[in-house]
Every structure is written in C-alpha cells, then in structure tokens.
C-alpha cells in the first residue's frame, strides 16, 4: 500500500534549503540538525495541527527521519495544507512499519498500541 505524506530527515542539511527561515540561528559547524530547535518545533507544532484535524495518520520517527503519512485522501490534504512549504512524497506502508516501535500513530493497524 502506498501512502503520501512528509518526511523530515534530521541528518540531511538540505532541509535548511527547503525551510531556510528555520535555520537562521543554526550553526552547522557546531550543531547537529536535530539540535535545531526551530526545525524540531516546526515539526512538532505541525504534527499537532494535523492531529487536531484527523487521526488517520501513520506518524513517528524512523532513525533520523520524522514521518507523517496517510492513505486517506482527506488526511493527505490536511498534511499537504499544514506542511505547505514541503512537497508530499510517497512511501510504502511496509517501509513505515519496518520499525513498529518507532511509530506514535498507525491508524491502519487496528491492533496498534503506542504504549507498547
């Protein structure tokens, strides 16, 4: 199954090219991108905005990548609207669930329990 959504890789400096205003105070010589509080806040605040409108998402952190995806068309539109500065990408459901303990939300798995 293919899902559409957003990935931010906190090991990939090109995110600062996509979101330059969030990297103005970040010093790449001394700080890791995952330490860029502006970028972290951007991610967390936008995930909260999406969750306030839909629970039909697969969301979590897989390695250095923060992900939020869905197969539900209405939820995809919400993700696209909230993360309007970024392009949607496509991942397979299998890629997202390869690390089940990394996920915070998984609406496609009726037995999913984020407390595991």
C-alpha positions in Angstrom: 0.0 0.0 0.0 1.3 3.4 -0.9 0.9 6.4 1.5 1.5 10.1 0.9 3.0 12.5 3.4 6.0 14.3 4.7 9.4 13.2 5.8 12.0 15.5 7.5 15.4 13.9 7.8 17.2 15.5 10.7 20.6 14.2 9.3 20.0 15.9 5.9 21.1 19.5 5.7 19.1 20.2 2.6 16.1 20.6 4.9 17.5 24.0 5.6 17.4 24.8 1.9 13.7 23.9 1.9 12.9 25.7 5.2 15.6 28.5 5.4 13.8 30.7 7.9 14.1 27.8 10.4 17.9 27.6 10.1 18.8 31.2 10.5 20.2 30.7 14.1 21.5 27.2 13.4 25.3 26.9 13.2 26.1 23.8 11.1 29.7 23.9 12.2 28.8 23.3 15.9 25.3 21.9 16.0 23.6 18.8 14.6 20.5 19.5 12.6 18.5 17.5 15.2 19.6 20.2 17.7 17.9 22.9 15.6 15.1 23.7 18.0 13.3 25.8 15.4 13.1 22.9 13.0 12.0 20.5 15.8 9.3 23.0 16.9 8.1 23.3 13.3 7.7 19.6 13.0 6.0 19.1 16.4 3.7 22.0 16.0 2.6 21.0 12.5 2.0 17.4 13.6 -0.2 18.7 16.4 -2.1 20.8 13.8 -2.7 17.7 11.7 -3.8 15.6 14.7 -6.3 18.3 15.7 -8.0 17.7 12.3 -7.5 13.9 11.7 -6.2 10.8 13.5 -5.9 8.9 10.1 -2.2 9.1 10.0 1.0 7.0 10.4 3.4 9.1 12.4 6.7 8.6 14.2 10.5 8.7 14.0 12.4 6.2 12.0 16.1 6.7 12.7 16.8 10.4 12.0 13.6 10.7 9.9 10.4 12.2 11.3 7.4 10.9 9.2 3.7 11.7 8.8 1.8 9.8 6.1 -1.7 8.6 5.3 -3.6 6.7 2.6 -6.8 8.6 3.4 -7.3 11.4 0.8 -8.8 13.8 3.3 -5.9 13.3 5.7 -3.4 13.7 2.9 -5.0 17.1 2.0 -4.7 18.1 5.6 -1.0 17.1 5.7 -0.3 19.0 2.5 -2.1 22.1 3.8 -0.3 22.1 7.1 3.1 21.4 5.7 2.6 23.7 2.8 6.2 24.6 2.4 7.2 21.0 1.7 6.4 18.6 -1.2 4.5 15.4 -0.5 6.3 12.2 -1.0 5.2 8.5 -1.3 6.3 5.7 0.9 5.1 2.1 1.2 3.2 1.1 4.3 5.9 -1.6 4.7 8.6 1.0 4.9 6.8 2.9 7.6 6.0 -0.2 9.7 9.5 -1.7 9.4 10.2 -0.1 12.8 6.8 -0.5 14.6 8.2 0.7 17.9 9.2 3.9 16.2 5.6 4.9 15.4 3.4 7.0 17.6 0.3 6.7 15.4 -0.8 4.0 13.0 -4.5 4.2 12.0 -4.1 1.3 9.5 -3.4 -1.2 12.2 -6.4 -1.7 14.4 -4.3 -3.5 17.0 -1.7 -0.7 17.2 -0.9 0.4 20.7 1.6 3.2 21.0 2.1 2.3 24.6 4.0 -0.9 23.6 
